[in-house]
Amino acid sequence: PLRAAFHLKANIAFGFGKFTSALRALNEAEKTIKREADSFACVLYPFRSQIRLKMKDFDAAITDASQSYYNSEPNVLCGNAYDLRGDAYFEKGNFKAAIEDYTNQLKYASGISIDTSLIYKKRGLAHLKLNDSKSAIADFTKALSSTSINYQPSDYQK
């Protein structure tokens, strides 16, 4: 289908760091989405949000991430919408909103294959920004226990 071609074009452009070209391709692909419950929205909007994050257009990244789960049935691809939106909120300094989205991402992640250690780390950093060191330490501890990387005390010693 036409939208698959636009999506592939966007992937190629993104891979070469041509974010504006990737956005143009995704904007064309968006025209093919049926607003009711098209699962392609779960592909397009998170990807476009990711591109907008790279371009430091945080408001647009929030808008796109929000569309990826309001306009479609939740599934694996929509699962990173909370994470992306949380990243945009974090960059804007809205740490409470970032924590809320990272928490939602963790709730959603229980049913899918996703690296939760990174989400715990991000949420911990947001807690630190709000001077909540107790919650930050709890999240960093969860990050270490949920990662597949085996950290050793010697990793931190010089």
Phi, psi and omega in degrees: 000163182299317183294329177295323178294319177295321180295317178297318178300318179295319178299317180294314179299317179300317180300331179266006179076016180265077189292323179296318178295321178297318178297317179301317179295319179291327176296323176292319179297325181301327181297343182269354183280130172276125189296340186297292183201060181272121183295341177297335176300331179287345176265309188295306188292318175297321179296315180295323176298318178299318179296316181295327174298316179298326180275359181063030174261078191291324178296316179293325178296320178296316180299313181295316180299322180295322180292334186290343176239349175277333186259007184208166176290140178295135172207185187303317184291330177283346185300333181269006179297318179296319180297313180297315180294322176300319178298318180294317177299318179301313181297329178279353180087009177267078188289329177295316178294322178298315179299317179300315180291320177296323177296316177297322178299318179294323177297315181290326184295342182297336181259000183228170178270107180211150180279098182287341182300322179292322179293317177299320179298313180297317180295321177299318178296321178294320176299319178300319180299333178265012180060031176256077185292329179298312179293323179298314180298319178299317180291320179295324177296316177296322179299316180293323182281341182261356181277154177275353179276133181267097179280140178242150177306327180295340178296338184254001182256143178242000000 
